Amino acid sequence: MRIGILGQGLAGTALAWHAHWAGYEVHLFDRGQQDGASWVAAGLVNPIVLKRKRLVHEAHHHVIAMDAFYARVANELSTSLFFPGPVHELLPDTASVRAWEDLGLEASFAPFIGPLYDLPHPALQGQALGEVLQSRRLRVPHYLTASRDFFAVQHHVHGGAVDTLTVANGQICIQGQLVDACVLAEGYPGTWTETFFGPLPFAPTRGEGLRISWVGDALHQAIHKNMFLLPDGDNHYQAGSTYAWDHITSGPTQAAREEILVKLQGWFSQDVRVVDHWVGIRPTMQDRQPRWGWHPDYPQLGFLNGLGSRGALTSPLLSQRLWASLVAAAGS
Ligand SMILES: Cc1cc2nc3c(=O)[nH]c(=O)nc-3n(C[C@H](O)[C@H](O)[C@H](O)COP(=O)(O)OP(=O)(O)OC[C@H]3O[C@@H](n4cnc5c(N)ncnc54)[C@H](O)[C@@H]3O)c2cc1C
């Protein structure tokens, strides 16, 4: 079976791997401009929404599927896809340490609330670090690039923007290529998805982040307080990112840069140098739930979108479910 996948962000890449493992012939279409949300994603795979201390919907299922998925991809590519070490929450005082321990006593949180550690860097201000079990950080650009190279050799990768997509007599034609089934994994704004499936309830979220460096002791842990501070190696770090629902398509802003630096100074008293400043748009839905499925009239046309700020965690399971539902429909 020939499968078309429009978009090679986190969604399209996970879809492509599952299609490959199912034995399909994969045609991957992506502009190749590295302009999607996935290219600026910090890559955190984190079952807890740390800001609100709540679990991601179906956290356990996602973690199990994600573990198996990335291990299999890493094996296929003979590479390592993750930065070393888990994510840590910076606990500022004894009350927050107690709250962390109490959270670990709740049955649903227990698998994710890890041990406490002393602060590992002289510039960190607070009481302790709490380890988030089952969390990690995907090397997203490496994963996307290595996957694209794999599909270019083993399957078919088509560059350039997709500007023709037709469905007629049970056949899908995407950019002149006939396929038996096609999934739209466009992220925001989802132009082709909305053309065929109607308007999606997007509430796109702008995120800005800084790449920083400093002179002094290196920090080796990925740390969250009211934002993330993430070691990238080479004594460079990512700090961010912000959340904004306005000025969706504009470039990096001075206000976001200041917001990040002020927040950081609240718990990391180190002079930092800003090396880079980036911006991206999270494909978030109003209810924060992803959307996926097959078209009621064209059952071989599907889509996966709305991964919001959790694409690294949720794309493996959701893409697996999407293919499984196609197979189930074909068998019924
Ligand atoms: C600042 C920021 C930080 C983030 N941090 C994290 C994080 O730490 N962990 C996490 O899990 N998630 C994070 N996210 C969210 C994550 O980026 C998204 O969940 C994920 O990238 C969505 O993937 P996607 O494949 O649906 O969309 P995209 O990444 O947008 O991919 C869509 C792809 O489709 C292509 N495309 C679209 N239309 C066409 C067309 N007509 N022709 C050809 N190609 C087309 C685009 O070029 C793009 O490559 C972050 C997002 C932002 C903005």
The ligand as an ORCA input file, in Angstrom:
! r2SCAN-3c Opt
* xyz 0 1
  C       8.794     27.250     21.545
  C       8.250     25.873     21.523
  C       8.756     24.915     22.435
  C       8.229     23.618     22.418
  N       8.759     22.699     23.281
  C       8.277     21.425     23.259
  C       8.822     20.422     24.099
  O       9.745     20.666     24.875
  N       8.289     19.166     24.037
  C       7.272     18.845     23.160
  O       6.820     17.704     23.124
  N       6.747     19.789     22.352
  C       7.212     21.058     22.385
  N       6.673     22.004     21.566
  C       5.500     21.630     20.776
  C       5.880     20.863     19.537
  O       6.739     21.669     18.800
  C       4.601     20.511     18.757
  O       3.749     19.711     19.542
  C       4.968     19.725     17.508
  O       6.068     20.290     16.889
  C       3.825     19.655     16.528
  O       4.270     18.868     15.459
  P       3.495     18.794     14.078
  O       4.221     17.770     13.287
  O       2.041     18.603     14.336
  O       3.634     20.237     13.428
  P       4.938     20.974     12.759
  O       6.143     20.767     13.572
  O       4.483     22.358     12.514
  O       5.148     20.188     11.420
  C       4.364     20.375     10.276
  C       5.247     20.216      9.068
  O       4.419     20.240      7.914
  C       5.033     21.032      6.928
  N       3.973     21.533      6.046
  C       2.815     22.134      6.399
  N       2.100     22.444      5.311
  C       2.810     22.011      4.232
  C       2.593     22.029      2.828
  N       1.513     22.557      2.279
  N       3.552     21.491      2.033
  C       4.661     20.935      2.542
  N       4.915     20.891      3.873
  C       4.000     21.418      4.714
  C       5.735     22.130      7.700
  O       6.760     22.711      6.940
  C       6.257     21.339      8.901
  O       7.533     20.792      8.654
  C       7.189     23.282     21.525
  C       6.729     24.229     20.617
  C       7.248     25.515     20.617
  C       6.723     26.512     19.612
*
